[in-house]
């Protein structure tokens, strides 16, 4: 998986991967791990496809047409982001 132990433990405790605890050790069934990796790969391919669509839109100078819930328009914020209160 090429992830840190801390990240994997977080996935397990969040319930994203099924496991059982034996003493202080966590046992992960191979099927649960393969299923998670497959779902993660599908989500990653969707993310890459969305990014490609965004890049194509930016390259073209066409007006934006909302085709799904992932399209969000925000006006640029005029507020300064600073740690201390602005006077």
N, C-alpha and C positions, 0 to 999 in steps of 0.2 A: 504494500500500500504506500510505502514511502512517506509515512507521517510519524510525528513524534508520539511518544507514549502518552503524554499529557493530552494531546488532541484525540487520540483513540479512546482514552478513558472518558473524555468529555462526550464523545459520540455514544459510548456505551451507557453512561449515566443518563444521557438525554433520551435514551430509548430508541435511537436510530438504528442500532444493531443489537440483535438479541444475544444474550449471554446468560450464563449461570455462574454463581460464585461458589468456589470450593475453597473453604478457609479464607485466605486473603487473596487468592488468585481468581481471575476471571477467565472462564472458559467460553470461547466463541465457536459455535458450530460453523463448519466450513460453508454450509449452504447459506447461512445468514450473512457471512462475509462476502460471498460471491454475489448474493442478491443486492447487498448495499453497493458494492462496486459497480454492478450493472446499472442500478438506478442513478448513481453518481455520474456515470459515463453518459447516460441519456440526458441528464440535466446539463452537463457540460456542453454537449453537442447543441442543445437548444440555446444555451447562452452564446455560443460561437455564432450560430445562425442569426440570432438577434443582433449581435454586434456587427455582422456583415451587412445586415439590412440598414442599420444606422449609418455605417460608413458609406454605403451606396447612396443613401438619402443626402448625406452631407456633401457628397461629391456632385450630386445633381442639384440644380437650383430650383427644384419644383416645390410648390407649396405643400405643407404637411397635410396628409389625409389620415385621420385616425381610423385604423383598421382593427384595433383590438385594445384590450385593457392595458397593454404594456406601454402605450404611447401616452406620455404625460408632458404637458407644457408648463413650464414655470417661468414667471417673469423674474428677471434678475433682482436679487435682493439689494436694497439701497442701504441696508443697515451695515454698519461696520462691526466686524467681529473682534472684540477686544475683551480682555479679562476684567478690566476695571470699568465701572459704570461711566458712560459718556455724560458730559455736562452740557 
